[in-house]
Amino acid sequence: MNYRHSFHAGNSADVVKHCLLIALVRALQQKPGALTLIDTYAGCGLYDLDGEEARRTGESTQGVV
């Protein structure tokens, strides 16, 4: 399977994933003590939702408004 996130960035599942991650980090920050986050699946970290790959699938139009 060849998965490239640039084709799927910003779709509804991606938005839900990021909202969940934000809520989880905020909840963990309420606990006393240090918190270490290591993102092993960040990819390039920035995706052009108006770029060729994102426009090809059009998935971001249903997720990011």
N, C-alpha and C positions, 0 to 999 in steps of 0.2 A: 504494500500500500504506500502510495506516495502522497503524503499530506503536506500541503503548503498553506500556512495560516493566512497568508495574504489574500487568498481567495475567499476566506470565511470570516475574516476580522470584522467585528462590529455587528455580527448577526445576533439574533435574540439570545441564543445559547451563550454566546461570548459575553453579552451584557449581563446576563444572570450570573455567570461565573465570576465576573469582576465585582459585581455587587456583593455576592456571597463572600468573596475574599476580603473586601473592605470591611464588611460586618464582622468577620472572624478576627481580623487583625485588631479592630477597635475593641472587641470583647476581650481579647488576650491582653491588650494594653491596660485594661482595668485592674489586672492582677499585679500585686507587688513583685518586683524583681525584673530582671532583664529579659528581653525577648530578642531572639535571633531569627531572622527570616533568610532563607537561602532559596532563591528562585532558580531551579535547574532547567526550567522549560520556557524561558523568557523569549527565545527566538531573537529577532532583531529589536523587539521592544517598541517599535513605532511603525505603524502601517498606514499607508495613504488610502483612505476610503474612497477617494476619487480616482485612484490609480487604475491601470488597465486590468489587473487581476481582480480587484474588488468589483469593478464595473461588470466584469464578465459574468459573475454569478449574481450580482445585485443583492446579495444577502444582507448587506449592511443597511439597506433601505428599510428593512423590517425590524431592525434592532436599534440602531442609533438614529435618533431624530434630531 
